Amino acid sequence: MRITDLLDVRSISLNAAPADKFQSLYSSVSFMTRSGKINDEEAYRKQVYAREEESTKGIGEGITITHGKCDAVEKKGL
């Protein structure tokens, strides 16, 4: 699988300006839902927040790659 197979313009925002980590995660989950990869936004959001409590998924400079494994995920993607 190539990374280009996972990317979807609907799940990327180059103009986002989240005020904090959790606003960044909230927006990222919404973008994934908008791209059709998530079938239950709240269930996925809870999973992402739980994973974030284990260790951060932010990579700095306002970039975060959220992830979680649960039944709400329809399709892998970024």
N, C-alpha and C positions, 0 to 999 in steps of 0.2 A: 504494500500500500504506500502511496506517495502522500506527502503532506498536502499537496494540492487537492487530493481527493477528500480531505477532511475540512478544508477551508470553505467558508460560505460568507459572502459579503454581508449578509443579514446578521451575522453574529460578530461583526467587527465594527468598532467605532473609533475613528481616528480623532474625533472632536470631543470625546467625553472628558469631563472635568470633575470626577467624583471628589467629594469633600473629605472622605475617609475610606478606610479599608472596606467597611461593610457596605457603603454605598457603591463601591466598585464591584463587590461581589453581587450585590442586588442587581445592578445593571447588567453584569455579565450573564447572570442567569436569565434575565429577560431577553437578552440578545439570542441566547441559545434556544429559548422557547420560540422566538420570532422566526428562527431559521427552520423550525419544524422538527428539531431533534429531540425535543422534550415534550412529553404528553401531559405532565402534571407539574406545573411550575413550582407550586408550594412544596411538594414532596422533594423535588430536586433541590430547591433552595435549602431546605432543612438538611439534606445530605451534604451539600456544599459547605454550609456553616459548620456542621459536625466535623468535616475533614479539616476545615480551617482551624478548629480548636486543637487538632492534633499537631499541625504544622502549617505555616503560611504557604499560600499558593501564589503570592505576589512575587514578581521578579524585579521590582523596582521601576523607577521612572514612570509610575502610573500604569504599569502593565501587570495584568493578572491573568492567569490561566486557571479558570475554575474547573474543578472536576469532582465527580461523585459517581458512585456505582449504585444504581437502584432501578426499580421497575419503571420509573418515570422517563428513563432514557430510551428513546426510540432508535436513535442512530448516533454513532460516534461522530465527533466533529469538533471543530475549533471555531 
